[in-house]
Amino acid sequence: MIAVIKTGGKQYLVQPGDKIKVEKLDTEEGKEVIFGEVLLCDKTGDGKGVEVGMPLVKDAKVTAKVLKQGKGVKLIIFKYKPKKRYKRKIGHRQTFTEVEILKIGN
């Protein structure tokens, strides 16, 4: 069983047991979250029962469990203009939510 879900403006190919990092969700650790925006769903797993949504698969949902909330690695943004005495250094850490896919179904 596989599915393509959409969350946080991105698409993820998932199957039960996968652990993925998605954009931050406002859900506590240990709680379940349901992704309702399913773009493709293969419930049989052999490729014969594939449903492609236009744009979403009707009555399909993916259930996941929130494992942790966190921040990614620090990215350094450095701006520099030659001969103008302009330098600017900024750090950024993107927030994420790690989820484990439990089940794909209706």
C-alpha positions, 0 to 999 in steps of 0.5 A: 500500500502506497499513497501520495499525500500533500501537506505544507505545500509539498508532496510525499510518497508514503507507505505504512511504517515510514517516518517522514519530516513534514512542515510544522503541524500544530499537534502534540507529540504522541497524538494522531493526525489525519492527512485528508489531501491524498493525491494517489492511493494504491490500496492493494500494493501490487499496482493494479488497484491504483486510484489517481485523484483529480485533484484528490482521491475521494474518501481516502485518508492517511493516518499518522502518529506525531513522533516529535517536533523539532528544528532542522540544521542551521543554515547560514545566510551571508550577504556581501557587497564588494567595495561597499563595506556591507556584510550581513550574516544570518542563521536560520533553523526550519521547524519540522514535525516528524510523523510515522505513517500508521495506515492508509485507507478510507 
